[in-house]
Amino acid sequence: MSEQEILKPKIKLSRTKNAVRNIYSGMFNKIFTIFFPFLIRTVLIKKIGIEYAGLNSLFSSILQVLNLTELGFASAVVYSMYKPIAEDDKDTICALLNFYKRVYFIIGLVILALGTAVMPFLPHLIKGNIPQDINIYVLYSIYLVNTSLSYLLFGYKNSLLNAHQRRDVISNILTITQGLMNICQLLILVTIKNYYLYVLMMPIFTVLNNVMVGIETKRMFPEYSCKGKLDISVKKDIRKKVAGLMISKLAQTSRNSFDSIFISAFLGLAMTTIYSNYLLVISAITGILNIVINSLQAGVGNTLQTETKEKNYENLKKFNLFYTLFSGWCTTCMLCMYQPFMRLWLGEEFLLPFGAVILICSYFYIMKSGDMNSLYFNASGMWWDGKYRAIAESLLNIIGNFILVKLMGIYGVILATVISITVGHFWNGQFLFKLYYKNNKTVKYFLFEGIIAATSIFICIITFITTKFIPKSDATKTFILTLIITGVIATTLFSFAYIYMSKALNLKLPIKKQYSQKGQ
């Protein structure tokens, strides 16, 4: 680093203010958009049939795999913007935006081509009967066009909002467009009952969402436009990060997308739908927790550029304690509430065995307990260094799915995922301390995480045992009583755990600071 770069003043984002703003808007969006998917899926299953919901899950999973074509360019470009934003280097930001626009257009075309190539194999990914009034090729084409349009039309402009820690703008626009789409889809299912028209709403509102983001981004950041060329060194750095991100995304995609594909191929569309119903609950809760992660992403990226490693280490512990204990609270509620909720929502015939529920809750907790480590890992841009970890996690999950689904059915699919993310979690944390912090606190930090996990498991067991004393009644009364008892016990115990552990570890609450922010 040159003397000029050292002396150049750093611009600190208003991290606390932006994070709070992002969390509020993201939470409103999530609450609004959680309700409609549950309602729509209920109507879809009851009014049209379980196989249609299975097709929806299968095609969505296939296209999530095809989204690997994006190769992580979005994250790499956003990461590359942290430094020029901190240094107010508008030329570099414009060049990055120009590069990103060209790449995203190519990605949209590639996804369209690869998705078309997959079409001949669709019948082999479905076990059992397909609804007679459905042409799977026409239906799949609508899903494919929807995915491609998200890249072809202004998708690159999200990077400016993400890098400036203004995800609240994205959340507010998504609340409007997704809310309108869900209302239209619900009306179609209730009145016309035309599944093609129901699916067609997705590409229409994808276009509307991208256009609105493009207009708002231009209004907030008129000084940025797609122009200029990047230095060879910057492009080389992005290519390296993208290569690592591609591998990392493969690991993430293999968790749910390949799970659904294996279930559809070996266990049928009906089991795919039942499993997807449970994943819908996880998706809703994960979406709420991801609001916190996404809201902190740009702020952490800015902190890594402007603060010391020791300061960032203390922040990591502080954030991880609260976030992981909250994840434990969510896991406890899920374990106690899953079956009563499913019984009330869809009925007895849509329940998985309780052993599968335990595995699903374990999957959720392990996945979320690694989120803070992944946040700092991603904000540090160390994707290439973690390539072997991602490859191992992905292969372990895919091979595990293939072997265990034949031996254990649905249990095997979930167990393969639990094993793979456990390996990935510990490996990811080791890389973070070895490559960024460069200290010998890895074992101490994993012990810290182990104490949090043991506390969460203990509270989870106590709460679950207590709920077993609830007298069995009709589905509604059982659900309400379980909800009240679980909420009171879990909230009380986890609150005490957080207060006690914060004092024991001497973790102070963050001091609120105000910084200047462009585009506020």
C-alpha positions in Angstrom: 0.0 0.0 0.0 1.4 3.4 -1.0 1.9 6.3 1.3 -0.8 8.2 -0.6 -3.3 5.4 0.0 -2.5 5.3 3.7 -3.0 9.1 4.1 -6.2 9.1 2.0 -9.2 9.7 4.3 -11.6 6.8 4.7 -15.4 7.5 4.4 -17.2 5.5 7.1 -20.8 4.6 6.3 -23.5 5.4 8.9 -23.4 1.8 9.8 -25.7 1.8 12.8 -28.3 4.0 11.2 -28.3 2.1 7.9 -28.4 -1.3 9.6 -31.4 -0.4 11.7 -33.1 1.1 8.6 -32.4 -2.0 6.6 -33.7 -4.3 9.4 -36.9 -2.4 9.8 -37.7 -2.3 6.1 -36.6 -5.9 5.6 -38.6 -7.1 8.6 -41.8 -5.4 7.2 -41.1 -6.9 3.8 -40.6 -10.4 5.3 -43.7 -10.3 7.5 -45.8 -9.1 4.5 -44.3 -11.7 2.2 -44.3 -14.6 4.6 -48.1 -14.6 5.0 -48.9 -14.7 1.2 -46.7 -17.7 0.3 -48.3 -19.8 3.1 -51.8 -18.7 2.0 -51.1 -19.3 -1.7 -49.5 -22.8 -1.0 -52.5 -23.8 1.0 -54.9 -22.7 -1.8 -52.7 -24.4 -4.4 -52.7 -27.7 -2.6 -56.4 -27.6 -1.6 -57.9 -26.2 -4.8 -55.6 -27.6 -7.5 -53.6 -30.5 -6.1 -50.4 -31.6 -4.3 -48.6 -32.5 -7.6 -48.8 -28.9 -8.8 -47.0 -27.7 -5.7 -44.4 -30.5 -6.2 -43.8 -29.2 -9.8 -43.3 -25.7 -8.4 -40.7 -27.0 -5.9 -38.9 -29.1 -8.5 -38.6 -26.4 -11.2 -37.6 -23.8 -8.7 -34.8 -26.1 -7.5 -33.6 -26.8 -11.0 -33.3 -23.1 -11.8 -31.5 -22.5 -8.5 -28.9 -24.9 -9.8 -28.7 -23.0 -13.1 -28.3 -19.8 -11.1 -24.8 -21.0 -10.4 -24.1 -19.5 -13.8 -24.0 -16.2 -12.0 -20.8 -17.5 -10.4 -21.0 -15.0 -7.5 -20.4 -12.0 -9.6 -22.9 -10.0 -7.5 -21.0 -10.6 -4.3 -17.6 -10.1 -5.9 -18.6 -6.7 -7.4 -20.2 -5.5 -4.2 -17.1 -6.5 -2.3 -15.0 -4.7 -4.9 -17.1 -1.5 -4.3 -16.4 -1.3 -0.5 -12.9 0.2 -0.9 -13.8 2.8 -3.7 -16.9 3.8 -1.7 -14.7 4.3 1.4 -12.3 6.4 -0.7 -15.1 8.2 -2.7 -13.5 6.9 -6.0 -16.4 7.5 -8.4 -14.5 6.5 -11.5 -13.8 3.0 -10.2 -17.4 2.5 -9.1 -18.7 3.5 -12.5 -16.3 1.1 -14.2 -17.4 -1.7 -11.9 -21.0 -1.0 -12.7 -20.3 -1.0 -16.4 -18.4 -4.3 -16.1 -21.2 -5.8 -14.0 -23.9 -4.8 -16.5 -22.1 -6.6 -19.4 -21.5 -9.7 -17.4 -25.1 -9.9 -16.1 -26.5 -9.6 -19.7 -24.2 -12.5 -20.7 -25.3 -14.5 -17.7 -29.0 -14.1 -18.5 -28.4 -15.5 -22.0 -26.3 -18.4 -20.7 -29.0 -19.4 -18.2 -31.6 -19.3 -21.0 -29.4 -21.6 -23.1 -28.5 -24.0 -20.3 -32.1 -24.1 -19.1 -33.3 -25.0 -22.6 -30.7 -27.8 -22.8 -32.2 -29.3 -19.6 -35.7 -29.7 -21.0 -35.2 -33.2 -22.5 -34.3 -34.5 -19.1 -37.3 -33.2 -17.2 -39.4 -36.4 -17.3 -36.6 -38.3 -15.7 -36.6 -36.0 -12.7 -40.2 -36.8 -11.8 -41.3 -40.1 -10.3 -45.0 -40.9 -10.6 -47.8 -39.2 -12.5 -47.8 -35.7 -13.9 -51.1 -33.7 -13.9 -52.8 -34.4 -17.2 -53.6 -30.8 -18.0 -50.0 -29.7 -17.6 -47.3 -29.6 -20.3 -44.2 -29.6 -18.2 -42.1 -28.1 -21.1 -44.4 -25.0 -21.4 -44.5 -24.6 -17.6 -40.8 -25.0 -17.2 -40.2 -22.4 -20.0 -42.1 -19.8 -18.0 -39.9 -20.4 -14.9 -36.8 -20.2 -17.1 -37.8 -16.9 -18.7 -38.5 -15.5 -15.2 -35.0 -16.4 -14.0 -33.3 -15.0 -17.1 -35.2 -11.7 -16.9 -33.9 -11.1 -13.4 -30.4 -10.8 -15.0 -31.2 -9.2 -18.3 -33.1 -6.2 -16.9 -31.4 -3.8 -14.5 -30.4 -6.6 -12.1 -26.9 -5.2 -11.9 -28.2 -2.0 -10.2 -28.8 -3.8 -7.0 -25.1 -3.7 -6.4 -25.0 0.0 -5.8 -27.7 -0.2 -3.1 -26.1 -3.2 -1.5 -22.6 -1.7 -1.4 -24.0 1.5 0.1 -25.9 -0.4 2.8 -29.3 0.6 1.4 -31.0 -2.7 1.2 -34.1 -1.0 2.6 -34.8 0.4 -0.8 -34.7 -3.1 -2.3 -36.9 -4.4 0.4 -39.5 -1.7 0.0 -39.8 -2.2 -3.7 -39.9 -6.0 -3.3 -42.8 -5.5 -0.8 -44.8 -3.7 -3.4 -44.1 -5.9 -6.4 -44.2 -9.3 -4.6 -47.3 -8.3 -2.7 -49.1 -7.3 -5.9 -47.9 -10.6 -7.5 -49.2 -12.7 -4.6 -52.6 -11.0 -4.7 -52.9 -11.6 -8.4 -51.9 -15.3 -8.0 -54.3 -15.8 -5.2 -57.2 -14.4 -7.2 -56.3 -16.6 -10.1 -56.2 -19.8 -8.0 -59.5 -19.0 -6.3 -61.4 -17.9 -9.4 -59.9 -19.1 -12.7 -57.8 -22.0 -11.3 -55.4 -21.8 -14.2 -52.0 -22.9 -13.2 -50.3 -21.5 -16.3 -51.7 -18.0 -15.6 -50.6 -18.3 -12.0 -47.0 -19.0 -13.0 -47.1 -16.3 -15.7 -47.4 -13.6 -12.9 -43.8 -14.3 -11.9 -42.0 -12.9 -15.0 -44.4 -10.0 -15.3 -43.7 -8.8 -11.8 -40.0 -9.6 -12.1 -39.8 -7.0 -14.9 -41.8 -4.5 -12.8 -39.5 -5.0 -9.8 -36.3 -4.6 -11.8 -37.5 -1.5 -13.6 -38.5 0.2 -10.2 -35.1 -0.6 -8.7 -33.4 0.9 -11.8 -35.4 4.1 -11.6 -34.8 4.5 -7.8 -31.1 3.8 -8.1 -30.7 6.5 -10.8 -32.6 8.9 -8.5 -30.4 8.2 -5.5 -27.1 7.9 -7.2 -27.1 10.2 -10.3 -23.4 10.5 -10.1 -22.9 6.9 -11.1 -23.3 5.5 -14.6 -22.1 2.6 -16.6 -18.9 3.9 -18.1 -15.1 3.4 -18.0 -12.9 0.4 -18.0 -11.5 -1.5 -15.0 -7.8 -2.0 -14.5 -6.4 -5.4 -15.4 -5.5 -6.0 -11.7 -9.1 -5.3 -10.6 -10.5 -7.7 -13.2 -8.0 -10.3 -12.2 -8.9 -10.0 -8.6 -12.7 -10.2 -9.4 -12.1 -13.3 -11.5 -10.3 -15.0 -8.6 -13.0 -14.1 -6.2 -15.7 -15.2 -8.6 -14.0 -18.6 -9.0 -14.1 -19.1 -5.3 -17.6 -17.8 -5.0 -18.8 -20.2 -7.8 -17.6 -23.1 -5.7 -19.1 -21.7 -2.5 -22.4 -21.1 -4.3 -22.4 -24.8 -5.4 -22.2 -25.8 -1.8 -25.1 -23.6 -0.8 -27.2 -24.7 -3.7 -26.6 -28.3 -3.1 -28.3 -28.0 0.3 -31.9 -27.5 -0.8 -32.0 -27.6 -4.5 -30.4 -31.0 -4.9 -32.3 -32.2 -1.9 -35.6 -31.5 -3.7 -34.4 -33.0 -7.0 -33.3 -36.2 -5.3 -36.6 -36.5 -3.4 -38.6 -35.9 -6.6 -36.6 -38.5 -8.5 -36.6 -41.2 -5.8 -39.6 -40.5 -3.6 -42.1 -38.7 -5.9 -43.8 -35.3 -6.2 -46.0 -35.9 -3.2 -43.1 -36.3 -0.8 -41.4 -33.3 -2.5 -44.4 -31.2 -1.7 -44.6 -32.4 2.0 -40.8 -31.8 2.5 -41.1 -28.4 0.8 -43.9 -27.5 3.2 -41.5 -27.9 6.1 -38.8 -26.0 4.2 -41.3 -23.2 3.6 -41.3 -22.7 7.4 -37.5 -22.7 7.5 -37.4 -20.3 4.5 -39.7 -17.9 6.3 -37.6 -17.9 9.5 -34.4 -17.9 7.6 -35.6 -14.9 5.6 -36.2 -12.9 8.9 -32.7 -13.8 10.2 -31.1 -13.0 6.8 -32.5 -9.5 7.1 -30.0 -9.0 10.0 -27.2 -10.6 8.0 -27.9 -8.6 4.8 -28.3 -5.4 6.8 -24.9 -5.8 8.4 -23.1 -6.9 5.3 -22.0 -3.6 3.9 -21.4 -2.2 7.4 -19.1 -5.1 8.2 -17.3 -4.7 4.8 -16.7 -1.0 5.6 -15.5 -1.9 9.2 -13.0 -4.4 7.8 -11.6 -1.5 5.7 -11.5 1.1 8.5 -11.1 -0.7 11.9 -8.4 -3.0 13.5 -8.6 -6.8 13.5 -9.0 -6.8 17.3 -12.0 -4.5 17.0 -13.5 -6.7 14.3 -12.9 -9.8 16.4 -14.8 -8.3 19.4 -17.6 -7.3 17.1 -17.8 -10.8 15.7 -18.2 -12.3 19.2 -20.7 -9.7 20.2 -22.9 -10.2 17.1 -22.5 -14.0 17.2 -23.7 -14.3 20.8 -27.0 -12.5 20.2 -27.6 -14.0 16.7 -26.8 -17.6 17.6 -28.9 -17.5 20.8 -31.8 -16.0 18.8 -31.3 -18.9 16.3 -31.5 -21.3 19.2 -34.8 -19.6 20.3 -36.1 -20.1 16.7 -35.0 -23.7 16.7 -36.7 -24.4 20.0 -39.9 -22.9 18.8 -39.7 -24.9 15.6 -39.1 -28.2 17.4 -42.1 -27.6 19.7 -44.4 -26.0 17.1 -43.7 -27.8 13.8 -46.1 -30.7 14.1 -49.0 -28.7 15.7 -48.6 -26.1 13.0 -48.5 -28.5 10.1 -51.5 -30.4 11.6 -53.5 -27.2 11.9 -52.3 -25.9 8.5 -52.7 -28.9 6.1 -53.8 -31.9 8.2 -52.4 -35.2 9.5 -51.7 -36.6 6.0 -49.0 -33.9 5.4 -46.9 -34.6 8.5 -43.4 -36.0 8.3 -42.2 -38.4 11.1 -41.0 -36.6 14.2 -37.5 -38.0 13.7 -37.4 -36.1 10.4 -38.5 -32.9 12.3 -35.6 -33.3 14.7 -33.2 -33.5 11.8 -34.7 -30.5 10.1 -34.4 -28.4 13.3 -30.8 -29.6 13.6 -30.1 -28.6 10.0 -31.6 -25.2 10.7 -29.6 -24.5 13.8 -26.3 -25.6 12.4 -26.9 -23.6 9.2 -27.7 -20.4 11.2 -25.0 -20.8 13.8 -22.5 -20.4 11.0 -24.0 -17.2 9.6 -21.9 -14.7 11.4 -18.7 -16.5 10.5 -19.8 -16.5 6.9 -20.7 -12.8 7.1 -17.2 -11.9 8.1 -15.7 -14.5 5.7 -17.7 -13.0 2.7 -17.0 -9.4 3.7 -13.3 -10.2 3.8 -13.5 -11.5 0.2 -11.8 -14.8 1.0 -13.9 -17.0 -1.3 -11.0 -18.4 -3.2 -9.2 -19.5 -0.1 -12.2 -21.5 1.0 -12.7 -23.3 -2.3 -11.7 -26.7 -1.1 -14.1 -26.4 1.9 -16.9 -25.6 -0.5 -16.1 -28.4 -2.8 -15.9 -30.9 0.0 -19.2 -29.7 1.5 -21.0 -29.9 -1.8 -19.7 -33.3 -2.8 -20.4 -34.7 0.7 -24.1 -33.5 0.4 -24.7 -34.8 -3.1 -23.0 -38.2 -2.5 -24.7 -38.5 0.8 -28.1 -37.7 -0.8 -27.6 -40.4 -3.5 -26.6 -43.1 -1.0 -28.7 -42.3 2.0 -32.0 -41.6 0.2 -31.9 -45.2 -1.0 -31.2 -46.6 2.5 -33.2 -44.2 4.7 -35.7 -42.3 2.5 -36.5 -38.8 3.6 -34.3 -39.3 6.7 -31.3 -39.9 4.5 -31.7 -36.7 2.5 -31.9 -34.5 5.6 -29.1 -36.4 7.4 -26.8 -35.9 4.4 -27.4 -32.1 4.6 -26.8 -32.0 8.3 -23.5 -33.8 8.0 -22.3 -31.6 5.1 -23.1 -28.2 6.7 -21.5 -29.3 10.0 -18.3 -30.0 8.3 -18.5 -26.8 6.3 -19.3 -24.7 9.5 -16.1 -25.7 11.3 -13.9 -25.5 8.2 -15.2 -22.0 7.4 -14.5 -20.8 10.9 -11.0 -22.2 10.8 -10.3 -20.3 7.5 -11.6 -17.1 9.0 -9.2 -17.1 11.9 -6.2 -18.4 9.9 -6.5 -16.0 6.9 -8.0 -12.8 8.3 -7.4 -12.6 12.1 -4.1 -14.4 11.8 -4.2 -15.4 15.5 -4.4 -18.5 17.6 -7.9 -18.0 19.0 -9.6 -20.6 16.8 -10.0 -23.2 19.6 -11.1 -20.5 22.1 -13.7 -19.2 19.6 -15.1 -22.7 18.8 -15.3 -23.3 22.6 -17.3 -20.0 22.8 -19.7 -21.3 20.0 -19.9 -24.7 21.8 -21.1 -23.1 25.0 -23.8 -21.2 23.1 -24.8 -24.5 21.3 -25.0 -26.5 24.6 -27.0 -23.7 26.2 -29.4 -23.7 23.3 -29.8 -27.5 23.3 -30.4 -27.5 27.1 -33.2 -24.9 26.8 -34.7 -26.6 23.8 -35.0 -29.9 25.6 -36.5 -28.3 28.7 -39.1 -26.4 26.6 -40.0 -29.5 24.5 -40.5 -31.7 27.5 -42.7 -29.1 29.1 -44.9 -29.0 26.0 -45.5 -32.8 26.2 -47.6 -32.2 29.3 -50.1 -30.2 27.2 -53.4 -32.2 27.1 -54.2 -33.4 23.6 -57.2 -31.6 22.1 -58.3 -30.4 18.7 -55.6 -29.0 16.4 -56.5 -25.4 17.1 -56.4 -25.6 20.9 -53.3 -27.7 20.9 -51.5 -25.2 18.6 -52.5 -22.2 20.7 -51.5 -23.8 24.1 -48.2 -25.0 22.6 -47.5 -21.5 21.2 -48.1 -19.8 24.5 -46.1 -22.2 26.6 -43.2 -22.4 24.1 -43.1 -18.7 23.7 -43.0 -17.9 27.5 -40.5 -20.6 28.5 -38.1 -20.2 25.5 -38.2 -16.4 25.6 -37.5 -16.3 29.4 -34.7 -18.8 29.4 -32.9 -17.4 26.3 -33.2 -13.9 27.6 -31.5 -14.9 30.9 -28.9 -16.8 28.9 -28.0 -13.8 26.8 -27.8 -11.4 29.8 -25.7 -13.8 31.8 -23.3 -14.8 28.9 -22.9 -11.1 27.9 -21.7 -10.2 31.4 -19.6 -13.3 31.8 -17.8 -12.6 28.5 -17.6 -8.9 29.2 -19.3 -8.1 25.8 -20.4 -4.5 25.8 -23.3 -3.2 23.7 -22.2 -1.2 20.6 -21.9 2.5 21.0 -24.0 4.4 18.5 -22.0 6.7 16.2 -23.1 8.9 13.4 -21.2 9.1 10.2 -21.7 10.8 6.9 -23.5 8.8 4.3 -24.0 9.4 0.6 -27.5 8.6 -0.7 -29.3 8.7 2.7 
